């Protein structure tokens, strides 16, 4: 029983991390149809924003205030990544809508530039971000089963971000305008919606969520200029498996990949487990090429 509970928690933990990373990509790629290969670098921006926040708290505030730095780091990571995303959309992405190959190549180049910029500012070696003391330890539910507080915090953070995105997309006027532009840009423009503003804000929000994901990753291990490249492929797999343009599909895709990845790694090893997951996704997409939840549309024959 202890082994099964541990594996279940590991699967949920991996799924939550994948979901937080893929949530921003689900907006930029799933809703806007922009292949943003620099999404991983926005994760890196969020990670280094958390590192900068930690350094500021350590040097400028008394030790007793250090424990509150991480919530501030989450907000700061979102704001910095949001600003970078808004700037990138206004200077480059806005000219590449409807040109997927061009956007892929251009954002890949932007990602390389951002990586080199991070090496220049922070150095090539990885840096560590110290987690606050209230996240040390774990919750003991059985004699041999301890759930780390850091992983539980990440799961709670993912749930909060997912709920906030649901409210924004499906329960707010801004979200309705965003869905209208993504479904029929010309009609939305005829109704007086500023499609340029919607595009910029939507891309920036997706980038900001990637920044939050990067901040959360600092709880797991050290960070470096290449941290985003380790997760970008998994994020795309989550979005494609769940169904492009469907938020519930992103959740289902992350849960499926995370659970099966933990299960296969338990049965085999880490490398073979990832291979089996990838083969399973390829086989599934042969059966359902639109993913788990396809967007229903009406078209004329």
Beta strands, then each sheet from edge to edge (+ up, - down):
strand 1: 138-142
strand 2: 145-148
sheet 1: 1+ 2-
end
